[in-house]
Amino acid sequence: MNLNTIFVAVALLAAVIAVALVFLSGKDMEDKKLTPLASLAFGFIIAGIYFGRTSLYAGYSCIAIGVLLSIVDIYMKSKKKH
């Protein structure tokens, strides 16, 4: 396997783990709605996977933006609950 395949596999695994942690946390369904920022982050990650096949820099950049947006979304959700 080449480095690109490994990176895509790790990114997808991280996304699946994050989704599983959110849905298995045991909280009510109101907290489990996808926020607009999380939707945008998910879109960037999917775009990064798609563009990673044609342009290496565009793919990695989109995935990095998606991860950063998801971290910001998690931070904003944690501040809202306190």
Buried (B, 14 or more C-beta within 10 A) or exposed (E): EEEEEEBBEEBEEBBEEBBEEBEEEEEEEEEEEEEEBBEBBBBBBBBBBEBBEEEEEBBBBBBBBBBEBBEEBBEEBEEEEE
